[in-house]
Amino acid sequence: MKLKLQSEFGSLNTVITHRPGHEIERLTPYNTSELLFEDVPYLEVMQKEHDVFTSLIRQTGAEVLRLHDLLVDVLLDEKILVDLFKHEFTDHKLDHRAEEIIVRYSTAECANILVAGLRVKELKRKYNCKELDDKGENEYLIQPSPNQYFMRDPAAVVQTGVINSSMKFPSRQRESNLVRIIFENHPKFKGAYYRIYPENGQAHSIEGGDVIVLSDHALAIGNSERTDRKAIEEVARQVMKEGNVQRVYEVDLPPKRNFMHLDTVFTMIDENLIVTYPDAMDSILRTSVWHADEKDDKGNLQLKEERVNESIISILKKEIPYLEVIETGAGNPDIASREQWYDGANVFAVGPRRVISYNRNKFTNRALREIGVEVLEIPSSELSRGLGGPRCMTMPVDRNDH
């Protein structure tokens, strides 16, 4: 598998998803903010909705890989398994007990723990030791990752390889670590993966939801509350050094919850068609364009930055000939703001002008159909409570080029 994508809309061949699991039941009205959630979903219905989603993707002819299955395959390597748990237990001074603990669990259970978390009382049922004596029964030894089903954020496959995310919030970093371990060690990907970012141990944050492939030669990255300027500059340097990318657009996003990442502002569903949230597009007035410059004395590629005080729509119209724009809510401001809360612009393209969308965003879906886009709808009463859409829930790893 090449692990390189030339577009956001080429016919989908392979995608990674995560079916929500026990980690969702760790959410309570008291910890949603800490775990970066807005609400407490009903897991059983959420799983049914996600099953409809993945079944629909398979019906298009694409292969759906489940994160849990890939993780189990990788964790069969005992060294990887032990190292992961040692890392997770370090803060609780249990790292030296890692091997004694994991032998009490199956590989599949270990994979579940790395996503759903582990409490003291749960470990005590299998294994007790003096290090647990002074800990509360409900204390987490491994924190849950309820955002794991938003597979777009931990990594992004672009024109030249994989951007391995350095997540803004420590509570989400394990999501990225697990994906990295899978890409580096799973037989399906081994030899095809190399990391663009972070490089040399840098700690600037970047998340996959802010990354959009515009064309063979252009990449857009949102400068948001979760992706910072230094990370964008480093990614720009890497993709220009490694391939044919000539322009990286740094798009300044206002710090608003309903357009947290760039892919909640717009998504590409054909070479000249985007879906946008108009309020956000009108709010974005500053964009930087990074270009490759000469190399320095050490052979390192230097960049030059062009600041453009124009709306992102103006920039996109220059980059994409004959651009068509469909607005969420069919352009009605009240409807658009409501459907944007449930990610009306965050549709997932399974092919050119063929998308999966939440059924609740009916006005946006109708506007898409009116211009000939095939809209495949999925139920969304519970999946949408995490404030992420169909694109957020997917990590495409193989598409036809166009």
N, C-alpha and C positions, 0 to 999 in steps of 0.2 A: 504494500500500500504506500502510495507516494507521499501522503500527508502534506499536500500542497493544494490550495484552492485558488482558482483564477477568477471566481465570481461567487456571488451570493445566491444565484438563481439557476445555475446549471443543473440539469437533471440529477437528482440525488441518488447516489449509489449506496453510501454507508453513513450511518449516524449513531452517535452514542447518546443514550438517555439513562436516566435513573428513575426507577419506579419508587415513589414515596413509600417510606416504611416507618418503622417504630420511632424514628427520630421525630416525626411529626407529632406523635403522642407525648413527646417530652415538653411540648409547648403548653404553657398555662397563661392565663390573663396577666400573670405577674412577671413572666420572663420574656414575653414577646419582644420587647424593646431590646433587651440584652442579646437576644438571638436574631435580631434584625428582621422581625416579622411584624405585621400589622394586626394579625387576627389569629384565631385558633381554628384551623380547618378540621373537618370531620374526615378522618383518615380513610374509612371504608369507601365513602363516596369519591374521595380524591383519587384513590387507587383505581376505581372503576372508570373515572374520567381519563386517567392516564393510560389505562389499557385501551380505551377507545382511540386515544391519540396514537399510540404506537401501532395498533392494528391498522389504522388508516394509513400510516406511513408505509407499512409493509405492503398494503394493497396497491400502493403506487409502484411497487417493484423494488423498493430500497431495502437494504439490510439494516436491521435495528440491533445494535449491540447494547447489552445491559451492563452498566457499570459494575453491578454486583458480580456478575459472571466473570467479567474480565479481571476483577480484583481477586476473586477466588483462584483463578488460574495462576496469577502472579504470586499469591501468598503460599502456593505449594512449595515455593523456594523458601526453605526454613530461615535462611539468613535474612532475606527481605522481611519476613514476618517478624522475626525477633528484633531486628533493627527498628522497625516501625513502632513496635510496642515499647521498646526501650525509650525511644524519643517521646512518646506520649506520656509515659510514666515518670519522666525525669523530674518534673515540677513537684511531684508527690513523693519523691525519693523512693520510688518503687522500681526504678529501672533495673536494679540488680536482681529483681524478682521476676523479670519479664518471662524468662524461659520456664520457670516453675508455674507461672500463671497460664500461659497460652497452651501448655500441654493438656489442660483441663477443658479446652474448647475445641470444637471441630474447626476446620478452615473456614467453612461457611459462617460459623458463629463469629469467628474473628473478623471476617469481612463486615458482618452486621455491626459489631461493636465499633469499628472504625468510623461508621457513619452514624449509628444511633447513640453512641456513647455508652458509658459504664458508670454505675453508681457503686458506692462502697457496699451497700447492702446486697447488691447483685453479685459482686465479687465474693463476698463472704459466703454465699451459698455454695461456691465452688472451692474457695481457697481463703484461708484466714492467716494473717501474720501480724506481728507486733506493730508493724508500720500503720496498720488500720485502726489501732486501739484508740487513738486520739482524734479520729475523724468522725464527722457526723454521718449517720446512716444514709442520708439522702445526698451527700456531697458527691459531685461528679469527679471521678478519676480521669475520665475521658469525656470531654464535652460533646453533646450531640451536634449534628450538622443538618438542621432542618432545611437549609437552603440548597442542599446537595442536588435536588431535582432541577435546579436552575443550572443545567450543565454548560450553558454558554459562558459562564464567568470564569471557571478555573483555567481555561486555556482557549486560544483561538488559532485555528489553522488559517494561514494566509498564503500569499503567493510564493513565499520562500521557505515555509516550514511552520513551526509552531511557536506561538508566543505563550510561554508558560507563565501564568499570571502570578504576580506578587500582590496578594489581596490586601485591600485597605484595612480590613478589620481582622485582628488575629483569630477571632472565632471562626473565620472562613478559610484560613490558610491551609488547613488539612485537606480541604476539597481540591485545591491545586496540587498539593503534594501527592495525593493518591493518583490523580490523572498523570502527573509526571512519571510516577513509578510504573504505571501501566504502559505508557508510551515507550519508556526506556527498556522495559523487560518483557512485555507480552510478546509471544512469538508472532502474533499478527502484525505488530508494529516494529519490532526490533530491527534496527538497521535503517529504518525509514525516518526515524525521529532525530531531530537535533533542536536544541533550544536556542531561540533568538534572544529571549529575555526572561529572567534577569541574567546579566553577565557580570562576572567578577564580583559576585556577592553583593551587588547593589541592592538597596532596599526601597527604592521608589515604587509606588504602587501603580498597578495597571490591572484592569479586569476585562475579560473577553467581551462583555456586553457593550463596551465602548469602541470595539474594533469592527469596521465595516470595509470589505473589499469593494472598491468602486469599479475597478477594471484591472486588466493585466498590469497596468503601469501606475495605478493610484490606489492609495489606502487612506481611509479617514479614521481618526481616533478622537474620541471625545475627551476633552480636558474637563473632568467632572469631579465631584466630591470623592470619587473612588479611583480616578486615574490622574496622575499628576504630570506636569510638564516635563520633568527630567526623564520619566519613563518613556514618554512619547518621543523625545529626542533620541533616546537610546535605541528604541525600536526602529525609528526612521533610519538611523545610521546602519543598523544591522540589515534591514530589508533592502536598502540601496546597495549595500556592499555585496549581498549574497545573490541578488537577482536583477530582474528588469524593472523593478519599481523605480519610478522617477520622481514621484511626488507623494508626500505624506501630508495630509491636511489635519492640522490640530484645531479642533472645533471647541470653542469655549462654551460650556453648558452652564446656565444659571443653576444655583444650588436649590433646586426644587425636587421634592420627593416624586412627583408624577412624571418627571423625566430625568431619572437618576443616571441612566446610561444613554449613550448615543442611539442605541437601537430601540429605545422607547420614543425617540424623536422622529426617526425615519428608518425604513427598511427598503432595500432594493428587491424588486420582484421580477424585473426584466432589465435588459441592458439600457433601456431608456424610460423606465417606469419606477417611481418610488411612491410609498405610502407615508404620509407625514401627519404630525400633529401640528396644526397651523399656529397655535399660540406659541409653542416652543420654537418653531422655525422663525417666527417673526421676532422672537426675543434674542436670537443668536446673531449678534452683529459683528463679532470679532473672530477671525480665522487666521491662523498662520499656515503658510505653506513651506514645508521643508524641502530643499533641493540638495542634491549632492554637489559638493565643491571639490577642490583639489585635496590630495592626501598630504599629511604633514610629513616631517622628516622621518618619523618612525613608521610610515606607511598607513597610518590611521586615517580613515575617511573623515573629512571635515564637512560640515553642513552649513548652508546659508539659509537664513530665514527671511521670508517675505510676509510682512503683516498686511492683512487685507481687512479693511473696515467695511465689509459688505455682509449682507445676510447669507446664510448658508445656502439658501435657494439660488441666489445669484452665482455663488461659487459652483454649485452642482450643475447649473445650466451651462457654465463654461466648460466643465469637465465632461459632461454627458450630452452629446448632440441630441437635439429634438426631445428634450426631457419632458415627460408627462408627470404630473403631480396629482395624486389622489389624496384628499384631505380626510382625516378621520371625522366621523359624524356627518359625512357628506357636506362639510363646510359650515354646518350650523354650530355656532360657538357653544351653546349650552349642551347640545348632544355630544359635540367633540370633547368637551371637558369631562363629561360623564364616561364616555367610552374610552377616553385616554386613561382614566383611573384604572381601567381593566385592560390596558395595553392594546388599544385598537390599532396602533401603528406597528405593533410588534408581531406581525404575521410571519409565518415560516414558509419560505418558498421551497417546494419540492421539485420544481421545474419552472421554466419561463412562464410567467403569467398563470401559475398554478400554486395556490397557497393554502395553508391550514390556518384557520382563525377561530377565535372563541365565538360560540353562537350568540353570546350576549351582545356582541358588537354589531348589531343587525344593520344599522345605518351605514357604517363603514363597509360591511360586507356587500350591501346592496349597491353602493357606489362602485365597488370593484367589479361586481358582476355586470353593471351597466356598460362598462368599457371592454367587456369580454374576458375578464379574469375568471378562471375557475376557482371558486372558493369552497373548500372542504371544511365544514364546521365540526367542532367538537364541543361537548358539554363542558361547562366551566364554572359551576357554582362554587366549587372548592379549590380547584387548581388556581383560580384567579386571586384567592385570598392572600397569597404570598406576594402579590403585585409584580407579576412577571407573566409574559405571554408565551405563545408557542415557540417563537424564536429563542426566548430565554431558556426553554426547556430542552434545547437540542445542541449537540456539538457535532456538526457535520465534519467528517474526516475524508470523504471522497465524493466528488461531483464530476460529471462531465464538464469539460472546460466551458462549453457554451451550449 
